[in-house]
Amino acid sequence: MLRRAGLRVTRPRRVILEILHRLGGHPDAHEIFADKAAREAGVSLATVYRTVKVLEETGAIQRHAFGDGPARFEQAQSGHHDHLIDIDTGEVIEFTSARIEALQEEIAATLGYEIVHHRLELYGRKKRD
């Protein structure tokens, strides 16, 4: 992934990508920094911030700003997905919906537009019985 993005393979970059892959989900910089592999590799918090910025700029990872919380990161993926954020726990749930995608295309076409990029974030909480 690093080579495809035109980056040198350095230990911090490799370790951070491995952490993102292993953790899954959408960790923030502090969660990456707190990971055992980062500590063992001697990766500082400043290095995490610098590295995620470079990885984001090259498209190797994606940055998300959900609500007013910290920026969260995930490995770049080929398939599109949207997010549902639990406002009580901060959990980020990825989902896909052909119906939502079709409706967005229909709305854009009706208004005379072609969608070139979009991001859908839903915020909610679990229903209580």
MMTF fields as JSON, N, C-alpha, C and O atoms, coordinates in Angstrom:
{
  "mmtfVersion": "1.0.0",
  "mmtfProducer": "UNKNOWN",
  "numBonds": 515,
  "numAtoms": 516,
  "numGroups": 129,
  "numChains": 1,
  "numModels": 1,
  "chainsPerModel": [1],
  "groupsPerChain": [129],
  "chainIdList": ["A"],
  "bondAtomList": [4, 2, 8, 6, 12, 10, 16, 14, 20, 18, 24, 22, 28, 26, 32, 30, 36, 34, 40, 38, 44, 42, 48, 46, 52, 50, 56, 54, 60, 58, 64, 62, 68, 66, 72, 70, 76, 74, 80, 78, 84, 82, 88, 86, 92, 90, 96, 94, 100, 98, 104, 102, 108, 106, 112, 110, 116, 114, 120, 118, 124, 122, 128, 126, 132, 130, 136, 134, 140, 138, 144, 142, 148, 146, 152, 150, 156, 154, 160, 158, 164, 162, 168, 166, 172, 170, 176, 174, 180, 178, 184, 182, 188, 186, 192, 190, 196, 194, 200, 198, 204, 202, 208, 206, 212, 210, 216, 214, 220, 218, 224, 222, 228, 226, 232, 230, 236, 234, 240, 238, 244, 242, 248, 246, 252, 250, 256, 254, 260, 258, 264, 262, 268, 266, 272, 270, 276, 274, 280, 278, 284, 282, 288, 286, 292, 290, 296, 294, 300, 298, 304, 302, 308, 306, 312, 310, 316, 314, 320, 318, 324, 322, 328, 326, 332, 330, 336, 334, 340, 338, 344, 342, 348, 346, 352, 350, 356, 354, 360, 358, 364, 362, 368, 366, 372, 370, 376, 374, 380, 378, 384, 382, 388, 386, 392, 390, 396, 394, 400, 398, 404, 402, 408, 406, 412, 410, 416, 414, 420, 418, 424, 422, 428, 426, 432, 430, 436, 434, 440, 438, 444, 442, 448, 446, 452, 450, 456, 454, 460, 458, 464, 462, 468, 466, 472, 470, 476, 474, 480, 478, 484, 482, 488, 486, 492, 490, 496, 494, 500, 498, 504, 502, 508, 506, 512, 510],
  "bondOrderList": [1, 1, 1, 1, 1, 1, 1, 1, 1, 1, 1, 1, 1, 1, 1, 1, 1, 1, 1, 1, 1, 1, 1, 1, 1, 1, 1, 1, 1, 1, 1, 1, 1, 1, 1, 1, 1, 1, 1, 1, 1, 1, 1, 1, 1, 1, 1, 1, 1, 1, 1, 1, 1, 1, 1, 1, 1, 1, 1, 1, 1, 1, 1, 1, 1, 1, 1, 1, 1, 1, 1, 1, 1, 1, 1, 1, 1, 1, 1, 1, 1, 1, 1, 1, 1, 1, 1, 1, 1, 1, 1, 1, 1, 1, 1, 1, 1, 1, 1, 1, 1, 1, 1, 1, 1, 1, 1, 1, 1, 1, 1, 1, 1, 1, 1, 1, 1, 1, 1, 1, 1, 1, 1, 1, 1, 1, 1, 1],
  "groupList": [{"groupName": "MET", "atomNameList": ["N", "CA", "C", "O"], "elementList": ["N", "C", "C", "O"], "formalChargeList": [0, 0, 0, 0], "bondAtomList": [1, 0, 2, 1, 3, 2], "bondOrderList": [1, 1, 2], "singleLetterCode": "M", "chemCompType": "L-PEPTIDE LINKING"}, {"groupName": "LEU", "atomNameList": ["N", "CA", "C", "O"], "elementList": ["N", "C", "C", "O"], "formalChargeList": [0, 0, 0, 0], "bondAtomList": [1, 0, 2, 1, 3, 2], "bondOrderList": [1, 1, 2], "singleLetterCode": "L", "chemCompType": "L-PEPTIDE LINKING"}, {"groupName": "ARG", "atomNameList": ["N", "CA", "C", "O"], "elementList": ["N", "C", "C", "O"], "formalChargeList": [0, 0, 0, 0], "bondAtomList": [1, 0, 2, 1, 3, 2], "bondOrderList": [1, 1, 2], "singleLetterCode": "R", "chemCompType": "L-PEPTIDE LINKING"}, {"groupName": "ALA", "atomNameList": ["N", "CA", "C", "O"], "elementList": ["N", "C", "C", "O"], "formalChargeList": [0, 0, 0, 0], "bondAtomList": [1, 0, 2, 1, 3, 2], "bondOrderList": [1, 1, 2], "singleLetterCode": "A", "chemCompType": "L-PEPTIDE LINKING"}, {"groupName": "GLY", "atomNameList": ["N", "CA", "C", "O"], "elementList": ["N", "C", "C", "O"], "formalChargeList": [0, 0, 0, 0], "bondAtomList": [1, 0, 2, 1, 3, 2], "bondOrderList": [1, 1, 2], "singleLetterCode": "G", "chemCompType": "PEPTIDE LINKING"}, {"groupName": "VAL", "atomNameList": ["N", "CA", "C", "O"], "elementList": ["N", "C", "C", "O"], "formalChargeList": [0, 0, 0, 0], "bondAtomList": [1, 0, 2, 1, 3, 2], "bondOrderList": [1, 1, 2], "singleLetterCode": "V", "chemCompType": "L-PEPTIDE LINKING"}, {"groupName": "THR", "atomNameList": ["N", "CA", "C", "O"], "elementList": ["N", "C", "C", "O"], "formalChargeList": [0, 0, 0, 0], "bondAtomList": [1, 0, 2, 1, 3, 2], "bondOrderList": [1, 1, 2], "singleLetterCode": "T", "chemCompType": "L-PEPTIDE LINKING"}, {"groupName": "PRO", "atomNameList": ["N", "CA", "C", "O"], "elementList": ["N", "C", "C", "O"], "formalChargeList": [0, 0, 0, 0], "bondAtomList": [1, 0, 2, 1, 3, 2], "bondOrderList": [1, 1, 2], "singleLetterCode": "P", "chemCompType": "L-PEPTIDE LINKING"}, {"groupName": "ILE", "atomNameList": ["N", "CA", "C", "O"], "elementList": ["N", "C", "C", "O"], "formalChargeList": [0, 0, 0, 0], "bondAtomList": [1, 0, 2, 1, 3, 2], "bondOrderList": [1, 1, 2], "singleLetterCode": "I", "chemCompType": "L-PEPTIDE LINKING"}, {"groupName": "GLU", "atomNameList": ["N", "CA", "C", "O"], "elementList": ["N", "C", "C", "O"], "formalChargeList": [0, 0, 0, 0], "bondAtomList": [1, 0, 2, 1, 3, 2], "bondOrderList": [1, 1, 2], "singleLetterCode": "E", "chemCompType": "L-PEPTIDE LINKING"}, {"groupName": "HIS", "atomNameList": ["N", "CA", "C", "O"], "elementList": ["N", "C", "C", "O"], "formalChargeList": [0, 0, 0, 0], "bondAtomList": [1, 0, 2, 1, 3, 2], "bondOrderList": [1, 1, 2], "singleLetterCode": "H", "chemCompType": "L-PEPTIDE LINKING"}, {"groupName": "ASP", "atomNameList": ["N", "CA", "C", "O"], "elementList": ["N", "C", "C", "O"], "formalChargeList": [0, 0, 0, 0], "bondAtomList": [1, 0, 2, 1, 3, 2], "bondOrderList": [1, 1, 2], "singleLetterCode": "D", "chemCompType": "L-PEPTIDE LINKING"}, {"groupName": "PHE", "atomNameList": ["N", "CA", "C", "O"], "elementList": ["N", "C", "C", "O"], "formalChargeList": [0, 0, 0, 0], "bondAtomList": [1, 0, 2, 1, 3, 2], "bondOrderList": [1, 1, 2], "singleLetterCode": "F", "chemCompType": "L-PEPTIDE LINKING"}, {"groupName": "LYS", "atomNameList": ["N", "CA", "C", "O"], "elementList": ["N", "C", "C", "O"], "formalChargeList": [0, 0, 0, 0], "bondAtomList": [1, 0, 2, 1, 3, 2], "bondOrderList": [1, 1, 2], "singleLetterCode": "K", "chemCompType": "L-PEPTIDE LINKING"}, {"groupName": "SER", "atomNameList": ["N", "CA", "C", "O"], "elementList": ["N", "C", "C", "O"], "formalChargeList": [0, 0, 0, 0], "bondAtomList": [1, 0, 2, 1, 3, 2], "bondOrderList": [1, 1, 2], "singleLetterCode": "S", "chemCompType": "L-PEPTIDE LINKING"}, {"groupName": "TYR", "atomNameList": ["N", "CA", "C", "O"], "elementList": ["N", "C", "C", "O"], "formalChargeList": [0, 0, 0, 0], "bondAtomList": [1, 0, 2, 1, 3, 2], "bondOrderList": [1, 1, 2], "singleLetterCode": "Y", "chemCompType": "L-PEPTIDE LINKING"}, {"groupName": "GLN", "atomNameList": ["N", "CA", "C", "O"], "elementList": ["N", "C", "C", "O"], "formalChargeList": [0, 0, 0, 0], "bondAtomList": [1, 0, 2, 1, 3, 2], "bondOrderList": [1, 1, 2], "singleLetterCode": "Q", "chemCompType": "L-PEPTIDE LINKING"}],
  "groupTypeList": [0, 1, 2, 2, 3, 4, 1, 2, 5, 6, 2, 7, 2, 2, 5, 8, 1, 9, 8, 1, 10, 2, 1, 4, 4, 10, 7, 11, 3, 10, 9, 8, 12, 3, 11, 13, 3, 3, 2, 9, 3, 4, 5, 14, 1, 3, 6, 5, 15, 2, 6, 5, 13, 5, 1, 9, 9, 6, 4, 3, 8, 16, 2, 10, 3, 12, 4, 11, 4, 7, 3, 2, 12, 9, 16, 3, 16, 14, 4, 10, 10, 11, 10, 1, 8, 11, 8, 11, 6, 4, 9, 5, 8, 9, 12, 6, 14, 3, 2, 8, 9, 3, 1, 16, 9, 9, 8, 3, 3, 6, 1, 4, 15, 9, 8, 5, 10, 10, 2, 1, 9, 1, 15, 4, 2, 13, 13, 2, 11],
  "groupIdList": [1, 2, 3, 4, 5, 6, 7, 8, 9, 10, 11, 12, 13, 14, 15, 16, 17, 18, 19, 20, 21, 22, 23, 24, 25, 26, 27, 28, 29, 30, 31, 32, 33, 34, 35, 36, 37, 38, 39, 40, 41, 42, 43, 44, 45, 46, 47, 48, 49, 50, 51, 52, 53, 54, 55, 56, 57, 58, 59, 60, 61, 62, 63, 64, 65, 66, 67, 68, 69, 70, 71, 72, 73, 74, 75, 76, 77, 78, 79, 80, 81, 82, 83, 84, 85, 86, 87, 88, 89, 90, 91, 92, 93, 94, 95, 96, 97, 98, 99, 100, 101, 102, 103, 104, 105, 106, 107, 108, 109, 110, 111, 112, 113, 114, 115, 116, 117, 118, 119, 120, 121, 122, 123, 124, 125, 126, 127, 128, 129],
  "secStructList": [7, 6, 6, 6, 6, 6, 7, 7, 7, 7, 2, 2, 2, 2, 2, 2, 2, 2, 2, 2, 2, 2, 2, 7, 1, 7, 7, 5, 2, 2, 2, 2, 2, 2, 1, 2, 2, 2, 2, 2, 6, 6, 7, 7, 2, 2, 2, 2, 2, 2, 2, 2, 2, 2, 2, 2, 2, 6, 6, 1, 3, 3, 3, 3, 7, 7, 6, 6, 1, 7, 7, 3, 3, 3, 3, 7, 7, 1, 1, 7, 7, 3, 3, 3, 3, 3, 6, 6, 6, 7, 7, 3, 3, 3, 3, 7, 7, 2, 2, 2, 2, 2, 2, 2, 2, 2, 2, 2, 2, 2, 6, 6, 7, 7, 7, 1, 7, 7, 7, 7, 3, 3, 3, 3, 7, 7, 7, 7, 7],
  "xCoordList": [0.832, 0.0, 0.876, 0.614, 1.907, 2.785, 3.485, 3.559, 3.984, 4.679, 3.714, 4.072, 2.508, 1.514, 1.203, 0.912, 1.263, 0.995, 2.227, 2.178, 3.34, 4.555, 5.354, 6.145, 5.159, 5.851, 6.939, 6.844, 7.969, 8.977, 8.339, 7.474, 8.777, 8.277, 9.151, 10.268, 8.631, 9.354, 8.661, 7.503, 9.381, 8.821, 7.554, 6.556, 7.544, 6.316, 5.126, 4.012, 5.351, 4.249, 3.716, 2.506, 4.635, 4.224, 3.468, 2.426, 3.994, 3.361, 1.975, 1.029, 1.839, 0.533, -0.479, -1.634, -0.068, -0.989, -1.369, -2.522, -0.412, -0.717, -1.711, -2.613, -1.544, -2.48, -3.868, -4.851, -3.967, -5.278, -5.947, -7.148, -5.158, -5.708, -6.178, -7.261, -5.368, -5.695, -6.872, -7.772, -6.864, -7.945, -9.268, -10.333, -9.195, -10.432, -11.125, -10.5, -12.37, -13.1, -12.482, -11.98, -12.518, -12.079, -11.348, -11.882, -10.132, -9.427, -8.963, -8.74, -8.822, -8.253, -6.742, -6.228, -6.042, -4.579, -4.14, -3.141, -4.875, -4.5, -4.674, -3.887, -5.698, -5.892, -4.78, -4.317, -4.356, -3.236, -1.974, -1.245, -1.721, -0.538, -0.525, 0.537, -1.696, -1.791, -1.65, -1.503, -1.692, -1.596, -0.228, 0.791, -0.221, 1.014, 2.078, 3.256, 1.686, 2.652, 3.328, 4.519, 2.577, 3.166, 4.168, 5.248, 3.808, 4.729, 6.004, 7.108, 5.84, 7.008, 7.918, 9.132, 7.335, 8.12, 8.677, 9.416, 8.322, 8.815, 8.205, 8.844, 6.972, 6.285, 5.689, 4.885, 6.074, 5.56, 4.213, 3.837, 3.495, 2.221, 2.439, 1.646, 3.5, 3.807, 4.034, 3.607, 4.7, 4.932, 3.617, 3.422, 2.708, 1.39, 0.699, 0.198, 0.662, -0.002, 0.643, -0.063, 1.974, 2.66, 2.383, 2.126, 2.438, 2.274, 0.862, 0.681, -0.142, -1.512, -1.789, -2.558, -1.171, -1.348, -0.773, -1.413, 0.432, 1.058, 0.253, 0.023, -0.173, -0.941, -2.277, -2.743, -2.888, -4.148, -3.917, -4.685, -2.874, -2.585, -2.336, -2.634, -1.797, -1.51, -2.66, -2.591, -3.71, -4.86, -4.752, -5.603, -3.726, -3.568, -4.571, -4.981, -4.964, -5.989, -6.992, -6.733, -8.125, -9.146, -9.351, -9.33, -9.547, -9.793, -11.281, -11.897, -11.846, -13.253, -13.36, -12.669, -14.216, -14.504, -15.984, -16.844, -16.266, -17.641, -18.07, -17.55, -19.009, -19.494, -18.372, -17.526, -18.36, -17.337, -16.229, -15.455, -16.145, -15.103, -13.796, -13.699, -12.792, -11.488, -11.553, -12.439, -10.625, -10.53, -10.263, -9.488, -10.906, -10.732, -10.234, -10.447, -9.57, -8.917, -9.287, -9.58, -9.264, -9.444, -8.632, -8.358, -8.252, -7.532, -8.441, -9.647, -7.854, -8.634, -9.208, -8.538, -10.443, -11.122, -11.61, -11.915, -11.68, -12.125, -13.64, -14.137, -14.377, -15.825, -16.374, -15.866, -17.406, -18.024, -18.871, -19.525, -18.847, -19.729, -20.072, -19.388, -21.125, -21.56, -21.398, -21.016, -21.691, -21.455, -22.677, -23.382, -22.903, -23.885, -23.093, -22.393, -23.205, -22.434, -23.37, -24.343, -23.07, -23.847, -23.416, -22.27, -24.332, -23.957, -23.736, -23.169, -24.179, -23.956, -22.606, -21.936, -22.212, -20.989, -19.827, -18.671, -20.136, -19.103, -18.796, -17.95, -19.47, -19.241, -19.582, -20.577, -18.741, -18.959, -19.276, -18.478, -20.452, -20.919, -20.93, -21.563, -20.235, -20.221, -21.388, -21.738, -21.989, -23.066, -23.111, -22.579, -23.753, -24.015, -25.498, -26.127, -26.049, -27.451, -27.638, -27.468, -27.986, -28.252, -29.422, -29.429, -30.413, -31.568, -31.155, -31.61, -30.294, -29.838, -29.019, -29.201, -28.126, -27.297, -28.173, -27.94, -29.187, -30.082, -30.879, -31.065, -31.348, -32.119, -31.265, -31.74, -30.015, -29.113, -28.899, -28.914, -28.699, -28.521, -29.776, -29.695, -30.936, -32.212, -32.405, -32.804, -32.125, -32.262, -31.314, -31.722, -30.069, -29.097, -29.533, -29.465, -29.98, -30.408, -31.62, -31.693, -32.571, -33.76, -33.388, -34.03, -32.355, -31.901, -30.878, -30.37, -30.579, -29.652, -28.189, -27.335, -27.89, -26.516, -26.07, -26.877, -24.768, -24.129, -23.282, -22.476, -23.455, -22.693, -21.259, -21.029, -20.308, -18.899, -18.288, -17.285, -18.892, -18.433, -19.521, -20.215, -19.655, -20.564, -20.133, -19.402, -20.616, -20.353, -21.648, -22.226, -22.091, -23.312, -22.97, -22.399, -23.325, -23.127, -24.461, -25.08, -24.893, -26.12, -25.72, -24.817, -26.375, -26.097, -27.348, -28.445, -27.195, -28.357, -27.968, -26.803, -28.993, -28.765, -29.66, -30.685, -29.265, -30.05, -31.424, -31.576, -32.423, -33.783, -33.883, -33.318, -34.596, -34.843, -36.267, -37.209, -36.402, -37.732, -38.621, -39.768],
  "yCoordList": [-1.191, 0.0, 1.254, 2.199, 1.26, 2.43, 2.665, 3.795, 1.611, 1.749, 2.22, 3.064, 1.688, 2.125, 3.602, 4.284, 4.1, 5.519, 6.384, 7.603, 5.747, 6.491, 6.892, 7.833, 6.19, 6.519, 5.502, 4.329, 5.984, 5.069, 4.247, 4.73, 3.02, 2.156, 2.397, 1.886, 3.178, 3.418, 2.627, 2.232, 2.406, 1.621, 2.269, 1.567, 3.584, 4.177, 4.039, 3.75, 4.242, 4.111, 2.692, 2.466, 1.74, 0.332, -0.036, -0.688, 0.379, 0.064, 0.688, 0.031, 1.937, 2.614, 1.954, 1.77, 1.596, 0.886, -0.477, -0.894, -1.178, -2.471, -2.31, -3.132, -1.253, -1.001, -0.714, -1.256, 0.131, 0.433, -0.831, -1.03, -1.679, -2.918, -3.842, -4.424, -3.97, -4.88, -4.379, -5.146, -3.077, -2.534, -2.49, -2.645, -2.276, -2.08, -0.842, -0.026, -0.693, 0.459, 1.764, 1.87, 2.752, 4.094, 4.717, 5.622, 4.249, 4.784, 6.224, 6.645, 6.963, 8.305, 8.202, 7.119, 9.329, 9.334, 8.822, 8.111, 9.174, 8.735, 7.225, 6.582, 6.657, 5.205, 4.481, 3.424, 5.049, 4.463, 4.528, 3.543, 5.704, 5.909, 4.97, 4.492, 4.701, 3.873, 2.381, 1.583, 2.002, 0.59, 0.032, 0.71, -1.201, -1.857, -1.866, -1.651, -2.109, -2.159, -0.804, -0.747, 0.286, 1.628, 1.878, 2.419, 1.482, 1.665, 0.855, 1.344, -0.384, -1.247, -0.714, -0.915, -0.035, 0.511, 1.888, 2.466, 2.419, 3.735, 4.871, 5.905, 4.691, 5.715, 6.752, 6.41, 8.007, 9.087, 9.577, 9.283, 10.32, 10.891, 11.861, 11.89, 12.643, 13.566, 12.793, 13.234, 11.649, 10.818, 10.281, 10.215, 9.896, 9.427, 10.533, 10.287, 11.743, 12.847, 13.147, 13.335, 13.194, 13.464, 12.347, 12.605, 11.107, 9.969, 9.862, 9.619, 10.037, 9.939, 11.064, 10.879, 12.223, 13.321, 12.942, 13.158, 12.379, 11.951, 10.831, 10.848, 9.863, 8.739, 9.204, 8.677, 10.183, 10.738, 11.482, 11.315, 12.296, 13.078, 12.199, 12.604, 11.009, 10.109, 9.148, 8.365, 9.198, 8.34, 6.953, 6.105, 6.697, 5.38, 5.157, 4.027, 6.248, 6.17, 7.298, 8.253, 7.167, 8.203, 8.773, 8.052, 10.074, 10.786, 11.092, 11.488, 10.906, 11.23, 12.124, 11.915, 13.105, 13.972, 13.783, 14.442, 12.894, 12.592, 13.523, 13.436, 14.405, 15.327, 16.2, 16.651, 16.441, 17.304, 16.51, 17.066, 15.22, 14.374, 14.497, 15.26, 13.747, 13.802, 13.173, 12.365, 13.54, 12.918, 11.433, 11.025, 10.641, 9.194, 8.74, 9.415, 7.591, 7.144, 5.708, 4.899, 5.417, 4.048, 3.864, 4.825, 2.627, 2.34, 2.649, 2.41, 3.184, 3.474, 2.166, 1.133, 2.238, 1.046, 1.293, 2.424, 0.232, 0.378, 0.529, 1.224, -0.105, -0.037, 1.106, 1.39, 1.759, 2.858, 2.329, 1.293, 3.046, 2.728, 4.016, 5.029, 3.966, 5.102, 4.756, 3.637, 5.719, 5.524, 5.893, 6.861, 5.1, 5.389, 5.527, 4.6, 6.69, 6.959, 6.953, 7.706, 6.099, 6.034, 7.215, 7.274, 8.148, 9.37, 9.122, 9.968, 7.974, 7.664, 6.992, 7.269, 6.099, 5.33, 5.758, 5.445, 6.472, 6.854, 5.761, 5.947, 4.611, 3.514, 3.975, 4.666, 3.583, 3.907, 2.612, 1.674, 2.573, 1.376, 1.671, 2.629, 0.852, 1.009, 0.229, -0.851, 0.803, 0.092, 0.521, 1.566, -0.299, 0.038, -0.177, -1.043, 0.612, 0.466, 0.862, 2.023, -0.114, 0.16, 1.127, 1.947, 1.038, 1.942, 3.392, 4.292, 3.623, 4.989, 5.512, 6.654, 4.688, 5.114, 5.476, 6.495, 4.644, 4.909, 6.19, 6.975, 6.405, 7.609, 8.861, 9.866, 8.812, 9.956, 10.269, 11.435, 9.241, 9.429, 10.027, 10.916, 9.532, 10.032, 11.509, 12.301, 11.876, 13.27, 14.163, 15.214, 13.759, 14.557, 14.725, 15.828, 13.643, 13.71, 14.615, 15.391, 14.518, 15.363, 16.842, 17.683, 17.144, 18.53, 18.93, 20.052, 17.982, 18.282, 18.136, 18.807, 17.276, 17.087, 15.638, 14.712, 15.487, 14.175, 14.167, 15.073, 13.16, 13.075, 12.656, 11.661, 13.427, 13.07, 12.544, 11.83, 12.897, 12.406, 12.7, 13.713, 11.813, 12.106, 11.318, 10.33, 11.799, 11.151, 11.23, 12.305, 10.1, 10.068, 9.611, 8.539, 10.438, 10.108, 10.261, 11.324, 9.204, 9.234, 9.199, 8.452, 9.989, 10.031, 9.568, 10.043, 8.647, 8.147, 7.442, 7.395, 6.9, 6.104, 4.895, 4.911, 3.835, 2.602, 2.883, 3.63, 2.268, 2.388, 1.64, 0.559, 2.221, 1.552, 1.01, 1.702, -0.226, -0.868, -0.329, -0.758],
  "zCoordList": [0.0, 0.0, 0.0, -0.745, 0.83, 0.897, -0.44, -0.921, -1.019, -2.31, -3.395, -4.216, -3.406, -4.398, -4.244, -5.227, -3.008, -2.754, -3.022, -2.861, -3.436, -3.738, -2.516, -2.576, -1.401, -0.153, 0.152, -0.208, 0.821, 1.334, 2.456, 3.186, 2.572, 3.64, 4.865, 4.956, 5.799, 7.052, 8.156, 8.024, 9.228, 10.329, 10.898, 11.065, 11.206, 11.741, 10.787, 11.225, 9.502, 8.537, 8.516, 8.534, 8.477, 8.45, 9.722, 9.662, 10.874, 12.156, 12.239, 12.675, 11.832, 11.913, 10.987, 11.372, 9.774, 8.877, 9.44, 9.324, 10.049, 10.662, 11.809, 11.974, 12.6, 13.71, 13.17, 13.676, 12.148, 11.554, 11.031, 11.208, 10.388, 9.845, 10.972, 10.895, 12.004, 13.107, 13.926, 14.266, 14.247, 15.074, 14.331, 14.929, 13.019, 12.277, 12.809, 13.487, 12.52, 13.038, 12.587, 11.468, 13.452, 13.114, 14.301, 14.942, 14.606, 15.766, 15.536, 14.401, 16.629, 16.533, 16.787, 17.066, 16.687, 16.829, 18.195, 18.298, 19.241, 20.588, 20.747, 21.441, 20.11, 20.173, 19.416, 19.845, 18.293, 17.546, 18.396, 18.518, 18.988, 19.823, 21.025, 21.424, 21.605, 22.808, 22.517, 23.442, 21.249, 20.9, 21.27, 21.139, 21.731, 22.17, 21.071, 21.357, 19.834, 18.73, 18.533, 18.228, 18.703, 18.566, 19.681, 19.445, 20.9, 22.036, 21.828, 22.065, 21.385, 21.176, 20.071, 20.113, 19.085, 17.979, 18.304, 17.507, 19.482, 19.877, 19.082, 18.886, 18.621, 17.834, 18.78, 19.648, 18.621, 19.47, 18.945, 17.81, 19.773, 19.352, 18.188, 17.247, 18.25, 17.143, 15.843, 14.776, 15.931, 14.744, 14.208, 12.995, 15.104, 14.66, 13.876, 12.779, 14.418, 13.725, 12.373, 11.382, 12.323, 11.051, 10.045, 8.869, 10.524, 9.626, 9.085, 7.892, 9.931, 9.409, 8.411, 7.468, 8.612, 7.655, 6.292, 5.263, 6.285, 5.025, 4.38, 3.171, 5.174, 4.641, 4.073, 3.063, 4.717, 4.213, 2.9, 1.952, 2.836, 1.631, 0.414, -0.71, 0.618, -0.493, -0.776, -1.724, 0.029, -0.204, 0.392, 0.124, 1.196, 1.815, 2.939, 3.202, 3.604, 4.65, 4.437, 3.705, 5.084, 5.039, 6.43, 7.428, 6.473, 7.727, 7.803, 6.813, 8.981, 9.209, 10.433, 11.43, 10.35, 11.493, 11.815, 11.231, 12.733, 13.103, 14.229, 15.342, 13.947, 14.971, 15.484, 14.712, 16.781, 17.37, 18.044, 18.823, 17.754, 18.334, 17.575, 16.614, 18.006, 17.341, 15.95, 15.671, 15.09, 13.769, 13.945, 14.81, 13.126, 13.161, 11.799, 10.792, 11.775, 10.55, 10.225, 11.105, 8.921, 8.463, 7.191, 6.472, 6.92, 5.694, 4.516, 4.572, 3.447, 2.244, 1.716, 1.696, 1.298, 0.807, -0.603, -0.981, -1.371, -2.751, -2.837, -3.723, -1.94, -1.985, -1.151, -0.066, -1.653, -0.928, 0.229, 0.113, 1.327, 2.452, 3.18, 3.031, 3.959, 4.754, 6.226, 6.568, 7.1, 8.529, 9.366, 9.081, 10.395, 11.439, 12.728, 13.136, 13.37, 14.578, 15.776, 15.818, 16.751, 17.989, 18.862, 19.307, 19.106, 19.832, 21.323, 22.015, 21.818, 23.232, 23.476, 24.471, 22.553, 22.766, 21.865, 22.148, 20.783, 19.823, 18.824, 17.948, 18.935, 17.991, 16.579, 16.36, 15.628, 14.223, 13.49, 13.486, 12.868, 12.18, 10.683, 10.238, 9.917, 8.468, 7.88, 8.356, 6.825, 6.143, 4.684, 4.309, 3.879, 2.486, 2.223, 2.832, 1.319, 0.961, -0.5, -0.872, -1.309, -2.727, -2.881, -3.799, -1.992, -2.064, -1.827, -2.534, -0.834, -0.556, -1.738, -2.16, -2.269, -3.404, -4.601, -5.252, -4.898, -6.028, -5.802, -6.732, -4.581, -4.28, -4.448, -4.977, -4.004, -4.167, -5.641, -6.035, -6.457, -7.901, -8.526, -9.374, -8.1, -8.624, -8.278, -9.131, -7.035, -6.612, -7.406, -7.9, -7.531, -8.279, -9.731, -10.273, -10.363, -11.763, -11.928, -12.881, -11.002, -11.046, -10.979, -11.607, -10.219, -10.071, -11.131, -11.128, -12.053, -13.137, -12.769, -13.348, -11.823, -11.379, -11.518, -11.601, -11.539, -11.482, -10.22, -10.008, -9.386, -8.14, -8.465, -9.152, -7.962, -8.146, -6.847, -6.869, -5.734, -4.439, -3.412, -3.494, -2.462, -1.363, -0.128, -0.204, 0.994, 2.273, 3.071, 3.229, 3.565, 4.367, 5.776, 5.979, 6.737, 8.148, 8.854, 8.814, 9.494, 10.288, 11.76, 12.137, 12.583, 14.018, 14.735, 14.441, 15.672, 16.38, 17.668, 18.065, 18.298, 19.506, 19.418, 18.737, 20.118, 20.123, 20.696, 21.662, 20.078, 20.607, 21.917, 22.081, 22.828, 24.117, 24.104, 23.718, 24.53, 24.515, 25.604, 25.734]
}
